[in-house]
Amino acid sequence: MRFPPLVPGRFLKRDNRFRVQVEVNGRRTFAHLPNSGRLHELLHPGRRVYLAPKPGAHRKTPYDLMLVDLNGLLVSVDARLPPTLFLEAWRGGGFPWLPFDPSWEVQREPPCGHGRLDLLLQTPQGERLWIETKSVTWVENGTAYFPDAPTARGRRHLACLTQKVQQGDRAMVVFIIQRPDARRFAPHPADPAFPAALQTAHAQGVEVYAHRFRVTLEGIEPLTPVPVHLKGL
């Protein structure tokens, strides 16, 4: 994935879930934060960030906050990217557990219950694979963690994937780690119910994977899968 030209700035403060204050060229301004997580390890006042200009009369903020510079390590905080990153990595042969097949039909945001999942892949023979991707930005001592806040929506997605498996389809959740320094993945009890929900879904047949990505000012590219520790660390 390639980025448009990004503008450097400094993070100042978070106003609410989706708006932050930043400094660009010595002036205070606002940016949309495309991530509802707490991002407690990333959003520190004075930290260098990179922003995508978003002009338009309909916009309430002139920028999107895309990257955070974590002591020289770039982290992508855009939670909208994982479905696209998944597809690019899959098409590039990056997933040993899912070989690319150009004959498969791809549907984005397929309905599931009262909500939607990220992707549905379907073979010419009608076999279906339901996929939910999750954005991961939190890494400590080599372990990538999700979630960093309560996520009822994330648990609903796991229940929906489980339902699809029970109906005879294949289903998976893939944790897209938008930074390169993870060596493993584990669910985190920031949502106390999420680790158990993930273990239950896996026990019912939902596949669970995690994949790390390299982030530069030019874009994001897949690296390698990392082991998943369902019971945490």
Residue pairs with C-beta under 8 A, 6 or more apart in sequence:
1 81
1 84
1 85
1 88
1 219
1 220
1 221
2 218
2 219
3 52
3 66
3 217
3 218
3 219
3 220
4 52
4 53
6 50
6 51
6 52
6 66
6 67
6 217
7 24
7 50
7 51
7 52
7 53
7 63
8 24
8 48
8 49
8 50
8 51
9 22
9 23
9 24
9 31
9 48
9 49
9 50
9 51
9 63
10 22
10 23
10 46
10 47
10 48
10 49
11 20
11 22
11 43
11 44
11 45
11 46
11 47
11 48
11 49
11 65
11 68
12 20
12 21
12 22
12 23
12 28
12 45
12 46
13 20
13 21
13 45
14 20
14 21
14 33
14 43
15 21
15 30
17 33
17 36
18 32
18 33
18 34
18 36
19 30
19 31
19 32
19 33
19 60
19 61
20 30
20 31
20 33
20 43
20 65
21 28
21 29
21 30
21 31
22 28
22 29
22 30
22 31
22 49
22 51
22 63
22 65
23 29
24 51
24 63
29 61
29 62
29 63
30 60
30 61
30 62
30 63
31 49
31 51
31 61
31 62
31 63
31 64
31 65
32 54
32 59
32 60
32 61
32 63
32 64
32 65
33 39
33 65
33 77
34 64
34 65
34 77
34 78
34 79
34 80
35 77
35 78
35 79
35 135
35 137
36 79
36 149
37 79
37 135
37 137
37 138
37 147
37 148
37 149
38 148
38 149
38 190
39 68
39 77
39 137
39 138
39 148
40 148
41 70
41 138
41 140
42 68
42 70
42 75
42 77
42 137
43 68
47 68
47 69
47 70
48 68
48 69
49 65
49 66
49 67
49 68
49 69
50 66
50 67
50 68
50 69
50 74
50 217
51 63
51 64
51 65
51 66
52 63
52 64
52 66
53 62
53 63
54 61
54 62
54 63
54 64
55 62
64 78
65 77
66 76
66 77
66 78
67 74
67 75
67 76
67 77
67 215
67 217
68 74
68 75
68 77
70 179
73 179
73 180
73 181
74 179
74 215
74 216
74 217
75 137
75 178
75 179
75 215
76 137
76 178
76 179
76 213
76 215
76 220
77 137
77 178
78 135
78 178
79 135
81 135
81 176
81 178
81 220
82 118
82 133
82 134
82 135
82 174
82 176
82 178
83 108
83 118
83 119
83 133
85 133
85 176
85 178
85 213
85 220
85 222
86 118
86 119
86 131
86 133
86 174
86 176
87 106
87 119
88 222
89 95
89 211
89 213
89 222
90 98
90 100
91 100
92 100
92 222
93 99
93 100
94 211
94 222
95 209
95 211
95 225
96 225
97 207
97 209
97 225
98 129
101 123
103 123
103 124
104 121
104 122
104 123
104 124
105 121
105 122
105 123
105 124
106 119
106 120
106 121
107 119
107 120
107 121
107 122
108 118
108 119
109 116
109 117
109 118
110 116
110 117
110 119
110 120
110 130
112 130
112 160
112 163
112 164
113 156
113 159
113 160
113 163
115 153
115 156
115 157
115 160
117 130
117 131
117 132
117 157
117 160
117 161
118 131
118 132
118 133
119 130
119 131
119 132
119 133
120 128
120 129
120 130
120 131
121 128
121 129
121 131
122 128
122 129
127 169
127 170
128 164
128 169
128 170
129 169
129 170
129 171
129 172
130 160
130 161
130 164
130 169
130 170
130 171
130 172
131 171
131 172
131 173
131 174
132 157
132 158
132 160
132 161
132 172
132 173
132 174
133 173
133 174
133 175
133 176
134 146
134 147
134 154
134 173
134 174
134 175
134 176
135 176
135 178
136 144
136 145
136 146
136 175
136 176
136 177
136 178
136 182
136 185
136 210
137 148
137 178
137 179
138 144
138 145
138 146
138 148
138 188
139 145
139 177
139 179
139 181
139 182
142 181
142 182
142 183
142 184
143 182
143 183
143 184
143 185
143 186
143 229
143 233
144 175
144 177
144 182
144 184
144 185
144 186
144 210
144 212
144 226
145 185
145 186
145 187
145 188
145 190
146 154
146 175
146 185
146 187
146 188
146 194
147 154
147 187
147 188
147 190
147 191
147 194
148 188
148 190
149 190
149 191
150 190
150 191
151 191
151 194
154 191
154 194
154 197
155 191
155 193
155 194
155 197
157 173
158 173
158 197
158 198
158 200
158 201
158 206
159 197
159 201
161 171
161 172
161 173
161 201
161 206
162 171
162 200
162 201
162 204
162 205
162 206
164 170
164 171
165 171
165 204
165 205
165 206
166 204
166 205
170 207
171 205
171 206
171 207
172 206
172 207
172 208
172 209
173 198
173 201
173 206
173 207
173 208
173 209
174 209
174 210
174 211
175 185
175 208
175 209
175 210
175 211
175 228
176 211
176 213
177 185
177 210
177 211
177 212
177 213
177 226
178 213
178 215
178 220
179 212
179 213
179 215
180 212
180 213
180 214
180 215
180 223
181 212
182 210
182 212
182 226
183 226
184 210
184 226
184 227
184 228
184 229
184 233
185 210
185 226
185 227
185 228
185 229
186 228
186 229
186 230
186 231
186 232
186 233
187 194
187 195
187 198
187 230
187 232
188 194
188 195
188 232
189 195
189 232
195 230
195 231
195 232
198 208
198 230
199 230
199 231
201 208
202 208
202 230
208 228
208 230
209 225
209 228
210 225
210 226
210 227
210 228
211 222
211 223
211 224
211 225
211 226
212 223
212 224
212 225
212 226
213 220
213 221
213 222
213 223
214 220
214 221
214 222
214 223
